[in-house]
Amino acid sequence: MNQRQLEAFRATMRSGSITAAAKLMHISQPSVSRLISDLERSVGFALFVRAGRGLVTTVEARRFYQGVEGMFIGVDKLEALADTIRSTSSGTISVGVIPSLSTIEMPSAVAQIYRAYDDVRIMVYVRNTPAIIDAVQMQQLDIGIVGRQPPYDGVETLYQTTLPYVCLVPEGHALDGGDGAIDLEDISAKEQFITFGETVPDGMLEMEPALADKLRQRSRLSAANMPVAAALVRETGALAVVDFISAGMACGMGGVVSRPIVQRLKYHIAIVTRGQDSLSMEARALTDVLIDRFERLEKSH
């Protein structure tokens, strides 16, 4: 026997006829009759006998119905519980995001959840990776989108990927419009570079220490994050090695161009949480949207 057969039997017992049961189940009368016949073969005894133009339930059917009804009462309770969870789960999602993802990727993902869930409130905080990791550990944030090479201690990683770094060049610069990839080694002795916090983040860039040191020596400018560095490229003429996403935002604003680089430097992106079991339905939906966006970015390069 299966669930659909039991539903047909229950509907017929409750309504008193095959025709009425068909209306309750929104299926045809022959379909209900077939389900009842299949159930009778499965249980091994008749459930209904015809009396004139109607149906009469057998003694066995009435005994069987008590058990079926008890089962469906349990199902009804589960459905009511599910409705309650759906109606009360909407709350607040708190998200920490690094600056490079805060102006395009995150707002686009948030917009989808905002439109899909009327009651949800979403709080977005722009912080650096260490601050986001700490806040997730302390349960101040539900989700963190970070940009540093793993591992991420004390949190659960829901998703991680890498995107390439590129060189951001001012429009009109000698390197603007060139063919092929730029070799940072070739230009490290003659170009000015923008660093981050007065350092080139060796671990995050996976850059050779000697090359990183050369870029530091050629730096008079330091930026707090990559979007700021991209803006400084436009205004000062210095170059910056930035992640692919920040470069795309900067190029969209004009005044700079993006060039690939010979060095295979990877920008790490990860979505972290304290634990999947702590995420609400809406929070999980937001992570799904973000993962979809990151996967499309990865495939585009």
Residue pairs with C-beta under 8 A, 6 or more apart in sequence:
1 38
1 39
1 42
1 43
4 35
5 35
5 36
5 38
5 39
5 42
6 39
6 68
6 71
6 72
7 25
7 35
8 21
8 25
8 31
8 32
8 35
8 36
8 39
9 35
9 36
9 39
9 47
9 61
9 64
9 65
9 68
10 65
10 68
10 69
10 72
11 20
11 21
11 24
11 25
11 32
12 18
12 20
12 21
12 32
12 36
12 48
12 55
13 57
13 61
13 65
13 68
14 21
14 24
15 21
15 23
15 24
16 54
16 55
17 54
17 55
18 29
18 32
18 33
18 36
18 55
19 29
21 32
22 28
22 29
22 31
22 32
25 32
36 47
36 48
39 47
40 46
40 47
43 64
45 58
45 60
46 58
46 60
46 61
47 57
47 58
47 60
47 61
47 64
48 55
48 56
48 57
48 58
48 61
49 55
49 56
49 58
50 56
57 65
86 281
89 280
89 281
89 282
90 117
90 118
90 119
90 120
90 280
90 282
91 119
91 120
91 121
91 280
91 282
92 120
92 121
92 122
92 123
93 113
93 120
93 121
93 122
93 123
93 142
93 143
93 280
93 282
93 283
93 286
94 123
94 125
94 140
94 141
94 142
94 143
95 106
95 110
95 122
95 123
95 124
95 125
95 141
95 142
95 143
95 144
95 145
95 286
96 125
96 126
96 127
96 131
96 132
96 135
96 136
96 141
96 143
96 144
96 145
97 106
97 124
97 125
97 126
97 127
97 132
97 144
97 145
98 126
98 127
98 128
98 129
98 132
98 145
98 146
98 147
98 225
99 126
99 128
99 225
99 226
99 227
99 228
100 147
100 225
100 226
100 227
100 242
100 243
100 245
100 246
100 249
101 145
101 147
101 245
101 269
102 124
102 126
103 227
103 249
104 245
104 248
104 249
105 245
105 290
105 293
105 294
105 297
106 124
106 145
106 290
108 293
109 286
109 289
109 290
109 293
110 122
110 124
110 286
112 289
113 120
113 122
113 282
113 285
113 286
113 289
114 120
114 122
116 285
117 282
117 285
120 282
122 286
125 135
125 141
127 135
128 225
129 146
129 147
129 148
130 148
132 141
132 144
132 145
132 146
132 272
133 144
133 146
133 152
133 153
133 154
133 155
133 272
135 141
135 144
136 142
136 143
136 144
136 154
136 155
136 272
136 273
136 274
137 154
137 155
137 274
139 274
139 278
142 273
142 274
142 278
142 279
142 280
142 283
143 271
143 272
143 273
143 279
143 283
143 286
143 287
144 155
144 271
144 272
144 273
145 269
145 270
145 271
145 272
145 290
146 152
146 269
146 270
146 272
147 204
147 243
147 267
147 268
147 269
147 270
148 203
148 204
148 268
149 203
149 204
149 206
149 268
150 157
150 160
150 268
150 270
152 270
152 272
155 272
155 273
155 274
156 272
156 273
156 274
156 275
156 276
157 270
157 271
157 272
158 270
158 271
158 272
158 273
158 276
158 287
158 291
159 270
159 271
159 287
159 290
159 291
159 294
160 268
160 269
160 270
160 271
161 268
161 269
161 270
161 294
161 295
161 298
162 266
162 267
162 268
162 269
162 298
163 243
163 244
163 245
163 266
163 267
163 269
163 297
163 298
163 301
164 244
164 260
164 261
164 264
164 265
164 266
164 267
164 301
165 205
165 241
165 242
165 243
165 244
165 261
165 263
165 265
165 266
165 267
166 241
166 242
166 243
166 244
166 247
166 258
166 259
166 260
166 261
167 175
167 182
167 184
167 239
167 240
167 241
167 242
167 258
167 259
167 260
167 261
168 229
168 230
168 233
168 239
168 240
168 241
168 242
168 246
168 247
168 250
168 256
168 257
168 258
168 259
169 175
169 176
169 233
169 239
169 256
169 257
169 258
169 259
170 176
170 233
170 234
170 237
170 239
170 255
170 256
170 257
171 254
171 255
171 256
171 257
173 237
173 239
175 182
175 187
175 239
175 259
176 257
177 257
178 259
180 260
181 259
181 260
181 261
181 262
182 259
182 260
182 261
182 262
183 261
183 262
183 263
184 211
184 215
184 241
184 261
184 262
184 263
185 211
185 214
185 262
185 263
187 239
188 211
188 214
188 215
188 218
189 214
189 218
191 218
191 238
191 239
192 218
192 219
192 220
192 221
192 236
192 237
192 238
192 239
193 215
193 218
193 219
193 221
193 238
193 239
193 240
193 241
194 219
194 221
194 222
194 223
194 229
194 232
194 233
194 236
194 238
194 239
194 240
195 215
195 216
195 219
195 221
195 222
195 223
196 222
196 223
196 224
196 225
196 226
196 229
197 222
197 224
198 216
198 219
198 222
199 216
200 207
200 212
200 215
200 216
200 241
202 209
202 212
204 267
204 268
205 212
205 241
205 265
206 264
206 265
206 266
207 263
207 265
208 263
211 263
215 241
219 238
220 238
221 232
221 236
221 238
223 229
223 232
223 240
226 240
226 242
226 243
226 246
227 246
227 249
227 250
229 240
229 242
229 246
230 240
230 242
230 246
230 247
230 249
230 250
230 256
231 250
232 238
232 240
233 239
233 240
233 250
233 256
234 250
234 253
234 254
234 255
234 256
241 261
241 265
242 250
243 267
244 258
244 267
244 297
244 301
245 267
245 297
247 256
247 258
248 258
250 256
250 258
251 257
251 258
269 294
271 287
271 290
271 291
273 279
273 283
273 287
276 284
279 287
